[in-house]
Amino acid sequence: QVQLVESGGGLVQAGGSLRLSCAASGINLSFNNVGWYRQAPGKQRDLVATIPAVGRITYADSVKGRFTISRDNAKNTVYLQMNSLQPDDTAVYYCAANGAHPYYRYWGRGTQVTVSS
């Protein structure tokens, strides 16, 4: 059974940082594309960053230079380091694996990130 579990969300002031984790079981993330998405209230779910099994990491324009996606293969975990957070970054953040945007097979349940002004 495949599980993706996000953690690391919380409440932070504008300009602050958070690091989100996506821990996997039942799937080897090192052999899979992994994406981080976010969904703000009343809005669609948007792709934030992708770390492929092979190839180039990509970011949404809105987070370039502020967010960094990375993986720790030994821990079977993918991270999203978020710096210079702004209120517009407030959303539920999800990780997804196995497939490619927008057709990932496995999704986590999300972690809430709230940025206060």
Backbone torsions as a table, in degrees:
resi	resn	phi	psi	omega
1	GLN	NA	128.5	-178.2
2	VAL	-90.2	132.6	175.1
3	GLN	-134.0	137.0	171.0
4	LEU	-119.0	126.7	-177.4
5	VAL	-125.1	116.8	177.3
6	GLU	-88.1	148.3	175.1
7	SER	-153.3	168.8	176.0
8	GLY	103.3	-4.5	178.2
9	GLY	-72.1	173.1	179.3
10	GLY	163.3	-166.8	179.8
11	LEU	-103.0	129.7	-178.5
12	VAL	-142.5	150.7	177.1
13	GLN	-79.1	155.1	176.7
14	ALA	-54.3	136.9	-176.7
15	GLY	92.5	-9.6	-178.8
16	GLY	-84.3	-175.7	-176.1
17	SER	-133.3	153.7	171.5
18	LEU	-143.9	152.6	171.5
19	ARG	-121.7	118.6	177.2
20	LEU	-92.3	146.4	177.1
21	SER	-120.9	145.1	173.9
22	CYS	-126.2	100.7	-177.7
23	ALA	-96.1	133.8	-174.4
24	ALA	-116.4	149.4	169.2
25	SER	-138.1	147.5	-179.6
26	GLY	79.5	3.4	179.4
27	ILE	-153.6	140.6	178.7
28	ASN	-94.2	106.6	-175.8
29	LEU	-65.0	-24.6	-177.6
30	SER	-65.4	-20.5	-179.9
31	PHE	-102.2	9.2	-174.6
32	ASN	-129.4	148.7	167.1
33	ASN	-68.7	140.9	178.0
34	VAL	-131.0	135.0	178.7
35	GLY	-123.1	147.4	168.8
36	TRP	-107.5	132.0	178.2
37	TYR	-123.1	166.2	172.3
38	ARG	-145.2	150.8	178.8
39	GLN	-137.6	115.3	176.7
40	ALA	-87.3	157.8	-179.7
41	PRO	-55.4	128.9	177.6
42	GLY	76.5	6.4	-178.6
43	LYS	-121.0	165.4	178.5
44	GLN	-76.7	162.9	176.9
45	ARG	-78.8	127.6	-176.5
46	ASP	-116.2	144.9	175.2
47	LEU	-74.2	132.1	-179.6
48	VAL	-103.3	-47.2	-177.2
49	ALA	-158.5	153.5	178.6
50	THR	-134.4	134.6	171.0
51	ILE	-119.5	111.2	-175.9
52	PRO	-81.0	162.9	172.5
53	ALA	-63.0	-39.6	176.7
54	VAL	-138.6	133.7	176.1
55	GLY	121.8	-162.0	-169.8
56	ARG	-96.0	136.4	172.9
57	ILE	-68.5	141.4	178.7
58	THR	-130.3	153.4	-179.4
59	TYR	-134.0	151.2	168.9
60	ALA	-66.6	147.8	-178.7
61	ASP	-57.4	-32.8	-175.3
62	SER	-68.8	-16.0	-177.2
63	VAL	-119.6	-3.1	-179.6
64	LYS	-57.3	133.9	-179.9
65	GLY	85.4	-11.3	179.8
66	ARG	-115.0	-36.5	-177.0
67	PHE	-107.4	147.3	176.6
68	THR	-135.5	125.4	176.2
69	ILE	-99.0	141.0	-179.4
70	SER	-153.5	168.2	178.2
71	ARG	-134.8	149.2	172.1
72	ASP	-118.3	101.5	-174.9
73	ASN	-65.5	-34.0	-179.6
74	ALA	-63.8	-32.0	179.6
75	LYS	-97.5	-2.8	-178.7
76	ASN	53.2	46.8	-173.0
77	THR	-135.5	142.0	172.6
78	VAL	-115.3	139.6	-176.4
79	TYR	-114.6	156.4	169.9
80	LEU	-132.0	103.3	176.5
81	GLN	-83.9	123.0	-176.4
82	MET	-119.2	115.5	179.5
83	ASN	-114.8	164.3	178.8
84	SER	49.3	47.6	-176.9
85	LEU	-65.9	144.7	179.9
86	GLN	-125.5	159.0	179.4
87	PRO	-53.4	-31.5	178.7
88	ASP	-67.5	-12.6	177.2
89	ASP	-83.7	-4.6	179.0
90	THR	-63.5	124.5	-176.4
91	ALA	-177.4	170.6	165.3
92	VAL	-89.4	129.4	-178.0
93	TYR	-104.4	132.2	-178.0
94	TYR	-122.5	146.4	167.9
95	CYS	-109.5	154.6	-178.0
96	ALA	-144.3	150.5	-177.1
97	ALA	-148.3	161.6	176.8
98	ASN	71.0	87.7	-177.3
99	GLY	135.8	-152.0	178.3
100	ALA	-153.3	153.2	179.8
101	HIS	-53.0	132.3	-2.3
102	PRO	-97.6	17.0	-171.0
103	TYR	-106.1	57.9	173.5
104	TYR	-79.5	143.2	-176.5
105	ARG	-82.7	-37.9	-173.5
106	TYR	-116.8	138.0	-178.2
107	TRP	-132.8	144.9	170.4
108	GLY	-83.7	179.7	-177.9
109	ARG	-90.7	-11.1	174.7
110	GLY	98.9	158.0	174.5
111	THR	-136.9	136.2	-174.4
112	GLN	-82.3	131.1	172.4
113	VAL	-118.9	124.1	178.8
114	THR	-124.8	124.4	-178.8
115	VAL	-113.9	119.3	-179.0
116	SER	-93.7	148.5	-178.6
117	SER	-89.3	NA	NA
